Amino acid sequence: MEIEIIKIQSQPDPLDSTREFGIFLKKIHSTIHLLHWYAGNHNVHIILGDLYESLDGLFDKLQEEIIGTSLIQNAVFPGFSFNLDLNTEQFKGSPEDILNSYKKVNNSIQEILTSLEFNNYITSVKSGLNNTKEDIISTFNKTNYLLSMISF
């Protein structure tokens, strides 16, 4: 008598990519908070603090819209490659060093939000995702402008 072991492959959870994106958003948010705390320049501290506070609600709204559209409309959110590691070196140094760390964070989120994959997802679902995305981009653009006005 032969016994055959059958391995049943479980289907991937369709919300896994949304969870990964949620972790990415929290890393962005946490990094901005830490940069705010350790900014050696008062103006940079205030500007990054305002950004942190603004993004709290916007990121929450974005993530909830993504989860909702994925569940209700059966839309698969794309997977992204996130390269955003946190380490203490990012939060040390001069205000210029802090701004360089901020620029990396800004570029990371802007690349994802303006990517073809993200925008294809937005157009495939009925939602307010595009408005929320544009609000986030506008908030970063305002911060970028204000930071560009600071001289060291």
C-alpha positions as CSV (number, residue, x, y, z in Angstrom):
1,M,0.0,0.0,0.0
2,E,1.4,3.3,-1.1
3,I,0.6,6.5,0.7
4,E,0.9,9.7,-1.2
5,I,1.2,13.0,0.6
6,I,-0.6,15.8,-1.1
7,K,0.5,19.3,-0.3
8,I,-2.3,21.8,-0.6
9,Q,-0.9,25.2,-1.5
10,S,-2.8,27.9,0.2
11,Q,-3.9,30.8,-1.8
12,P,-2.1,34.0,-1.0
13,D,-4.2,36.5,1.0
14,P,-5.4,39.2,-1.4
15,L,-4.8,41.8,1.4
16,D,-1.1,41.0,1.9
17,S,0.0,43.7,-0.5
18,T,-2.2,46.2,1.3
19,R,-0.6,45.2,4.6
20,E,2.9,45.6,3.2
21,F,1.9,49.1,1.9
22,G,0.5,49.9,5.3
23,I,3.8,49.0,6.9
24,F,5.5,51.2,4.4
25,L,3.2,54.2,5.2
26,K,3.9,53.7,8.9
27,K,7.7,53.7,8.3
28,I,7.4,56.9,6.3
29,H,5.3,58.5,9.0
30,S,7.6,57.3,11.8
31,T,10.7,58.5,9.9
32,I,9.2,62.0,9.5
33,H,8.3,62.1,13.2
34,L,11.9,61.2,14.2
35,L,13.3,63.7,11.7
36,H,11.0,66.3,13.3
37,W,12.3,65.4,16.8
38,Y,16.0,65.6,15.8
39,A,16.0,68.5,13.5
40,G,18.6,70.9,14.8
41,N,16.9,73.9,13.2
42,H,13.7,75.3,14.8
43,N,12.1,76.1,11.4
44,V,12.8,72.6,10.1
45,H,11.5,71.1,13.3
46,I,8.2,73.1,12.9
47,I,7.8,72.3,9.2
48,L,8.4,68.6,9.7
49,G,6.1,68.6,12.7
50,D,3.3,70.1,10.5
51,L,4.0,67.5,7.8
52,Y,3.8,64.6,10.4
53,E,0.5,65.9,11.7
54,S,-1.0,66.4,8.3
55,L,0.0,62.9,7.1
56,D,-1.5,61.1,10.0
57,G,-5.0,61.6,8.7
58,L,-4.1,61.4,5.1
59,F,-2.2,58.1,5.4
60,D,-5.1,56.7,7.4
61,K,-7.6,57.7,4.8
62,L,-5.5,56.4,1.9
63,Q,-4.9,53.0,3.6
64,E,-8.6,52.6,4.5
65,E,-9.6,53.4,1.0
66,I,-7.1,50.9,-0.4
67,I,-8.3,48.2,2.0
68,G,-12.0,49.0,1.2
69,T,-11.6,48.9,-2.5
70,S,-9.6,45.7,-2.4
71,L,-12.3,44.0,-0.3
72,I,-15.5,45.5,-1.8
73,Q,-14.4,45.7,-5.4
74,N,-12.3,42.6,-5.4
75,A,-9.3,44.7,-6.7
76,V,-5.8,43.4,-6.2
77,F,-3.5,46.1,-4.9
78,P,-0.1,45.9,-6.5
79,G,2.9,44.8,-4.6
80,F,5.8,47.3,-4.4
81,S,9.4,46.9,-3.4
82,F,10.1,49.1,-0.4
83,N,13.6,50.1,0.5
84,L,13.2,52.1,3.6
85,D,15.2,50.9,6.5
86,L,15.3,52.9,9.7
87,N,18.6,53.4,11.6
88,T,19.9,55.9,14.1
89,E,22.3,57.4,11.6
90,Q,19.4,59.0,9.7
91,F,18.6,61.2,12.7
92,K,22.1,62.4,13.5
93,G,24.0,65.3,12.2
94,S,23.4,68.8,10.9
95,P,20.1,70.2,9.7
96,E,21.4,69.5,6.2
97,D,21.8,65.8,7.0
98,I,18.3,65.7,8.4
99,L,17.0,67.3,5.2
100,N,18.9,64.7,3.1
101,S,17.2,62.0,5.1
102,Y,13.9,63.7,4.5
103,K,14.5,63.9,0.8
104,K,15.0,60.1,0.6
105,V,11.7,59.6,2.4
106,N,10.0,62.1,0.2
107,N,11.3,60.5,-3.0
108,S,10.2,57.0,-1.8
109,I,6.6,58.0,-1.2
110,Q,6.4,60.2,-4.3
111,E,7.8,57.4,-6.5
112,I,5.1,54.9,-5.3
113,L,2.2,57.4,-5.5
114,T,3.1,58.5,-9.0
115,S,4.0,55.0,-10.3
116,L,2.1,53.5,-13.2
117,E,1.1,50.5,-11.0
118,F,-0.4,52.7,-8.3
119,N,-2.3,54.8,-10.8
120,N,-3.5,51.8,-12.7
121,Y,-5.0,50.6,-9.4
122,I,-6.7,53.9,-8.8
123,T,-8.3,53.9,-12.3
124,S,-9.4,50.3,-11.9
125,V,-11.6,51.1,-8.8
126,K,-14.3,53.5,-8.0
127,S,-13.2,55.6,-5.1
128,G,-11.7,58.9,-3.9
129,L,-8.2,57.4,-4.0
130,N,-6.9,59.9,-6.6
131,N,-8.0,62.8,-4.5
132,T,-6.4,61.4,-1.4
133,K,-3.2,60.7,-3.3
134,E,-3.1,64.2,-4.7
135,D,-3.7,65.6,-1.1
136,I,-0.6,63.7,0.1
137,I,1.5,64.8,-2.9
138,S,0.4,68.4,-2.3
139,T,1.3,68.2,1.4
140,F,4.8,67.0,0.5
141,N,5.2,69.7,-2.2
142,K,4.2,72.4,0.4
143,T,6.8,71.0,2.8
144,N,9.4,70.9,0.1
145,Y,8.7,74.5,-0.8
146,L,8.9,75.6,2.9
147,L,12.1,73.7,3.4
148,S,13.7,75.3,0.3
149,M,13.1,78.7,1.8
150,I,15.3,77.9,4.8
151,S,18.9,79.0,4.7
152,F,21.6,77.5,6.9
